[in-house]
């Protein structure tokens, strides 16, 4: 089948397992995704029940509003680009060694390769954006507190900013939060100044357009970020096999932007068991990246306080290109 230009790919029809050409509701598409989570990742019935409860609390969470979303690629097209069928590509992305370390499929150990081995990792991260299945569209329109709850439903948690940055840069280092500076803005300024010498280092090394899922477009009807006007024009996770960090984390540049926790004090660090957490930080996204550089972005870059709130706030930010991935402490 000849591929159509990305902007004109069909609506979310039966590309995820149902009959092609039949429009489906957000809830129906979510049910397809829940089945995929069980069939491909082995998520338990009890976990899926809790996940369904969290989704049921929102009219937005899913892979985009089907009425306006034009995905940049179908799963079948993405799999062909990688070099196989959807199921064969999903199998290819599995790593038995990492599964033993991390306790589940499609998770990558985070560590410092200069001094450690994968087996030394104390934390693992989803290789792909939630629902963490290659060739499946990322979940968007999710608030930070909902992301936190969804990770917890599977025994995981939201990641701290330094963990996400380590996953992108290819080395998980000790946290460098300067809590004594007293504000997010001051901490950010110190951090970005400290890491300015790495400003040309992305998850893929030097930036190369077209290597990651950064070529999608805003909907013509996108009027400031509304659910009814803005399509979640994402790619299936793992569509770009070269778009991974040295630690094997995919789509950390491009596709959905991602929630994470920015602690403002030591007792807000998710990596140290905090149940209060800090403020939101968001990085990544395809959002006009290959067309217009909307903002600075590099592996250890720390974002301004965009749409900021506490992570656990019930009104934390959500939008059409904002998702997340989960982190898991290794026992």
N, C-alpha and C positions, 0 to 999 in steps of 0.2 A: 504494500500500500504506500503510495506516495505521501510523504509527510507534508501537511499544510503548514503555512507560516504560523509561528507560535501564537500570534495574537488571535488566530481564527480557529484554533483547535476547539472541538465541540465542547458543549457543557458537560458537567459531570453526569454522564449517562451510565451505561452498564460496564464501564471499563474496569471495575473492581470485582467482577464475578457474576453480576446479574445480567439479564438479557440486554444486549446492546440496543440502543435507540429508545429505551424506556426511561423517561425522566424519573428521578427518585428524590425523595425528601431528605432533609438533613438527618432525620432520625433513622431512616432506612439505610442511608450510607454509613451512619455510625454503627448500626447493627452488623453490617458487612465487615466493618473494621474490627469490631469485637470478635467476630468469628475468626478473622485472620490472626488476631493476637493469640487466640487459643490454638489454632491449627499450626501456625508458623513458629510462634515463640513458646507455646506451652503454658500460657497464662491460665491459672486455675479457675474453676467455677466460682470459688469464693472471692477471688480477686476481681473477676469480671463483674460480679454482683456489686461490689463496692465501686468499681469504676463506672458502672451504669448509674449508680446513685448520684455520683458527682456530675456526670453529664446531664442527668435529668434536672439538676438544679439550674441549668442554663439553657437558654434558647439559641445560643450562639456557638458553643463549642462543637468543633468538627473540622472537616477538611475544607471548609469554605461554604459560603452560601450558594447552593446549587443554581439559584436563579440567575446569578451574575458571574459566577466563576468560569473562567476559560483556562483550564490547566495548560501549561506550556508543552506538555508531553503526556501521552498515555503511558501506563505501565508497560504495555507491550512494545511501544516505541522505545521507551527507556531501556528495556531489557535487550532489544535488538542493538541499541547503541553500545551497551556493555558487551554484548556478544553471546546471546542465548535467549532462552525463554524466561518468563517471570520466575517460575519455580527453580530453574537451574541457576539463575543468578542469585536467588535467595540462598540456595545451598552453597554457592561459591563464596559468598561473603561470610559464611560461618568459619570460626576458628576454634578448633577443639581445645587447643592449649589454653586459649583465653577463657573458654567456657569453664574449664577446670579451675582456673584462678578466680574468676568472677562469679561463678555460680549460676550462670544463665547465658543464653545465646545473644549474640550481637552486643556484647559489652567489651570494652577495651580497658586494660589495666593502665593506670596513670602512675608514672614514676619518673625518675631522673636517669636517663640512659648513661649519663657520665659516671654515675656511682652505683646504679642499681640495675637489677634484672626485672622482667615483668613479674616474676614470682615474688618480688619484694613489695609489690604494690599494696597499699593499704586502702585504696579506693579505686573503683572502676566507674566508667561512664558509658552511657548508651552510645554505640557507634553511629546511630542515626537519630534524627529528631523523632520525638514521640509521634506515633506508637512504636518507634524503633523497629521497623520492618523495612528492608530494602524493597524497592519498587512499589511502595505505598506512600500516598501523599501525607505530609506532616499535618498534625492537628494545629489549628490556629484559633483565633478568637477566644483565647483562654487567659484568664486572670492569673496573676502570680500565686495567689492563695490556692486556686484550683490546681495549678501545676504542682504545687507542694503536696496537695492531697492526693493527686493522681500518682505521683511517685511513691508516696507512703503506702498506697494501696498494694504496691508490689514489693514492699520492703525496701524502697529506696528513699531518696530525698532530693530536694533541690540542691544545686551546686553552689558553692561560694565562688565569687568572681575569680579568685586566684586559681581555682581548680579549672574553670572554663578556659582561662588564659593559658594554663599549663597544657591543657588538652590541645589548644590551638598551636602553641609554640613548639610543642614536642618535648617538653620537660616540665614535670611537676616539681616546683621548688617550694621552699618554705614560704608561708604567707609573709607579705611585706606591708600589711596595713599599718598606717601611721595614725593610730587611734588618738594619740596625744594632740594631733592637729585640730581635732574638735569638730570638723564638719566634712561632709561628703566632698564639697568643692575643694577644700584645702587638701584633703587626702588624694583626690584625683589629680590635682596639679602636681603634687610631689611625685606621685606614681608615674605619670606620663613623662615628666622631666627625667626621672630616674631611668626609664626604659626608652628614651628618645633615640638611643643609638640603634635600636632594633626596628625603627620605624618602617623599614622596607621588608620586614619579615612577616609573612602571612602563614596560614596553615600549610600552604603549598609552596612556601619559599617566596621568591620575588613574585609580584603580582603578574598574572597572565590572564587577559580577558578570554572568556570562552572555556576555561578549564573547570569552573564551578558553575553552579546553578544561579547565575547572576544576570541572565539575559531576558527575563520576563518583563512584563509591562503592566502598568496600572490600567485598570478599566477606564474607558472613556467616561463612564458615569460616576467615577469615584470622586465624590464631592466632600472631601474633608475627612473621610474615614468611616462612612456609614456602612452598616451591615447590608443594607439594601442596594447600595451603589457600588461597593468595592469588592471585586472578585479576588479570591485568594489564588492567584494565578501561579501556583507553585509547580515544581517538578516532583515526580516520584523520588523518594529518598534513594541516594546512591546512583542517580542517573549519570553522574560524571565520575568514572572510576579513578581518575587522577586527583579528584578533589578530596584529599584526606591529609590529615596532619601526619607528622612522623610517628605518632603514637596510634595511628589507625582510626582516627575519628573523622567521619565523613560529614560534608556539608556544613562544617562549622563556619566557613565563609560561604555565603549564598543561601538560597532557598529561604526557609523561615528565619526571622530573627528569634532570639531565645532569651527567655527570662533567666535570671540568676539572682542570688542573694549577695548583696554588698553589706557586710557587717560594719557597723560604726563603733563597735566595742567588742572585746573578746568574747563576751557572753552572748553575742549574736551570731557566732560562727556556726553554720550548719555542719561544717566538717568537725566540729568539736561537740556535737550533740545538742546544739541550741534548739529550744522549742519556741523561742520568741522571734528569732531571726531579725535581719536588718531591713535595709531598703532595697528597692528594685533596681536592677541594672539590666539593660537589654543590648545585645550585640548581634551581628550577623545580618542576614536578609539579602534577598535578591533585589530589593527595592531600588529601582533605576540605577543599579550599580555599574553595569556595563555601558550605560548611556550618559549618566551624570553622576559624578562622585558626590553623593549627598553629604558626606561627612568624612572625616578621617577614619581610618580603620586599619589596624595592624594587630598582630597576634596578642600582644600584651597591652594594647590600648584600652583605656578605661573611659567609658562613655560619660557625657554630661548627665545630669539628673533629669532625663527626658520623661515626661509623664510620671514623675516619681511618686512613690508612696511606700508605706511599709509593705513588705512582702505578704504579710498575712492580712492586709486590709481587704475587706470584701468588695472594695471599689477600686482595686488596683487596675492598671491599664490593660486593655485588650484591643487588638485590631486584626486586620485581615492578613497581615504577614508576620504575626508574632506567635511563636510557639515555645517549645522548651525541649530539654532532654534531661534524663534522670541520672543521678549518681548513686553509687552503692558502696557502703563501707564493707571492706573485706574482713570476714571473721578471722 
